[in-house]
Amino acid sequence: MAGKMLERVHSLRRPAQFGGGGEDDAEDAGDESKTRKHMSVVMRATNYLTRTLPGGGCLCPLFLVLSFLLLLFVTSLVIRSRCSVCVGSSAYDPVSRMRFFGYEDPDSDFGSLGVPWCRSKHGKTVEWTSKDLLKGLEEFVPIYETRPIKNNMYGMGFDHSFGLWFVARWLKPDLMIESGAFKGHSTWVLRQAMPDKPIVSLSPRHPEKYLKKGPAYVDGNCTYLAGKEFVDFGSLNWGSVMKKHGITDLSRVLVFFDDHQNELKRLKQALKAGFRHLVFEDNYDTGTGDHYSLRQICDQFYIRGGGHSCFKDSDEARIRSRRKNFWEKAVDIKELCGPGEAWWGVRGHMRDDFNHSNKAITYTEHFQNSRFVESVLDVYWELPPVAGPSLTHQNRYDPARAPTPIVEDGRFGLFQRLGLTGLENSVFNGYTQMVYLQISAQKS
Ligand SMILES: C[S@@+](CC[C@H](N)C(=O)[O-])C[C@H]1O[C@@H](n2cnc3c(N)ncnc32)[C@H](O)[C@@H]1O
């Protein structure tokens, strides 16, 4: 049984872009072909000289000098053309580094290690299309440029700001709830999506506290349950909060979580309160992050890219260890697997509350968690990255575990037209698979 499962995992993992000869072969072949190409230029020059020289190919001293000079000229041209590639692409640009190592098509690289996702009850999906996302981007870039907190380190960057704004604008909720405000950037994003709707914001520290030190955002139509008034999302009497805001239909409420709490715990609390629309900012991949996420929960053997083998001599292990050279957040098998070959969650642990709690769980418990999630899910939608790494120059998240970006690699014209070239590279470094969920309790 275990053997069969392993076999299936191996065959599912075989990435399309690698040839049958394995990665090392591909690398060698690439270098060899370069050498061959250069040799043939020299050969061709020599052949040409010998064919065209008077005397039917007699290499007398003058012509030997001439051919040597020509050879020098051709070699310098080759070297210069190779160096212009080096100058044009930063040594830290993962895409150019990947090309150097023989990964020719970074575009097809997206999702090559599989993109785990949660199955919904009836296979329903979102209404919006990639065209809608592109239109949204066009509208959002100039809005983002006016953000009050320009450097939002430890908070959301561009991708997730866009995702939250887009979902809020599409759903047009009557009330927005936010758990985890920090300096208030996400409150500002929600406000841009719905200028006249109330917000309830829960955060241990009030965003106004940050104003003393620098930029922060405090909203005029937001009820802050922060500082001394802070109440955790799971302990609040939501019935009375809804009554206060005149909300009778809970499907008109959007809840946004950026509080680094176990997402299974938050999902259960949201279900209990009767909310239907949730966004989780940090939907961490298996083996990463400081809390148990939906993506981790649904990382199961029956999902492409789900379930993992801790076998060191496997395709997955080899690919993962190579990818660590390119992507800061890529995880190799050693990091992925804890004692007893526990790969689920983070090394077999269910993390919570910024990793202040870290509880070991069995695979059976982990599997049951995924069954529970699937039983209450109506829609699961992961925000794709905004653009490919050759455009954004991000070098953190591994595209092999992410869906195809909205603006694909190679589409520089579109990237520029959308105004994305005007943003600093650092704002594209925070992608962690933000997810939108539509949920409803199971009918008994
Ligand atoms: C990553 S920051 C939020 C970033 C913010 N959403 C933004 O976009 O800039 C996480 C925030 O969650 C807050 N936090 C910690 N525990 C929390 C809890 N139980 N409920 C709500 N917020 C919590 C932290 O104080 C911190 O402000």
The ligand as an SDF file (V2000), in Angstrom:
LIG
                    3D

 27 29  0  0  0  0  0  0  0  0999 V2000
    1.1670   40.6180    9.6740 C   0  0  0  0  0  0  0  0  0  0  0  0
    0.4820   41.7510   10.7470 S   0  0  0  0  0  0  0  0  0  0  0  0
   -0.8890   42.3770    9.8620 C   0  0  0  0  0  0  0  0  0  0  0  0
   -0.5120   43.1900    8.6850 C   0  0  0  0  0  0  0  0  0  0  0  0
   -1.6080   44.0630    8.1290 C   0  0  0  0  0  0  0  0  0  0  0  0
   -2.7980   43.3150    7.8010 N   0  0  0  0  0  0  0  0  0  0  0  0
   -1.0870   44.8070    6.9230 C   0  0  0  0  0  0  0  0  0  0  0  0
   -1.4970   44.4990    5.8160 O   0  0  0  0  0  0  0  0  0  0  0  0
   -0.2560   45.6640    7.0640 O   0  0  0  0  0  0  0  0  0  0  0  0
   -0.2560   40.7500   11.9790 C   0  0  0  0  0  0  0  0  0  0  0  0
   -1.0210   41.5270   13.0070 C   0  0  0  0  0  0  0  0  0  0  0  0
   -1.8150   40.6130   13.7520 O   0  0  0  0  0  0  0  0  0  0  0  0
   -1.8810   41.0870   15.0970 C   0  0  0  0  0  0  0  0  0  0  0  0
   -2.3740   40.0010   15.9830 N   0  0  0  0  0  0  0  0  0  0  0  0
   -1.6900   39.1710   16.7900 C   0  0  0  0  0  0  0  0  0  0  0  0
   -2.5370   38.3300   17.4160 N   0  0  0  0  0  0  0  0  0  0  0  0
   -3.7850   38.6400   16.9920 C   0  0  0  0  0  0  0  0  0  0  0  0
   -5.0770   38.1420   17.2750 C   0  0  0  0  0  0  0  0  0  0  0  0
   -5.2750   37.1100   18.0950 N   0  0  0  0  0  0  0  0  0  0  0  0
   -6.1270   38.7120   16.6590 N   0  0  0  0  0  0  0  0  0  0  0  0
   -5.9510   39.7400   15.8020 C   0  0  0  0  0  0  0  0  0  0  0  0
   -4.7540   40.2460   15.4860 N   0  0  0  0  0  0  0  0  0  0  0  0
   -3.6850   39.7030   16.0690 C   0  0  0  0  0  0  0  0  0  0  0  0
   -0.4720   41.5600   15.3260 C   0  0  0  0  0  0  0  0  0  0  0  0
   -0.4190   42.4100   16.4470 O   0  0  0  0  0  0  0  0  0  0  0  0
   -0.1770   42.2760   13.9920 C   0  0  0  0  0  0  0  0  0  0  0  0
   -0.5880   43.6060   14.0530 O   0  0  0  0  0  0  0  0  0  0  0  0
  1  2  1  0
  2  3  1  0
  2 10  1  0
  3  4  1  0
  4  5  1  0
  5  6  1  0
  5  7  1  0
  7  8  2  0
  7  9  1  0
 10 11  1  0
 11 12  1  0
 11 26  1  0
 12 13  1  0
 13 14  1  0
 13 24  1  0
 14 15  1  0
 14 23  1  0
 15 16  2  0
 16 17  1  0
 17 18  1  0
 17 23  2  0
 18 19  1  0
 18 20  2  0
 20 21  1  0
 21 22  2  0
 22 23  1  0
 24 25  1  0
 24 26  1  0
 26 27  1  0
M  CHG  2   2   1   9  -1
M  END
$$$$
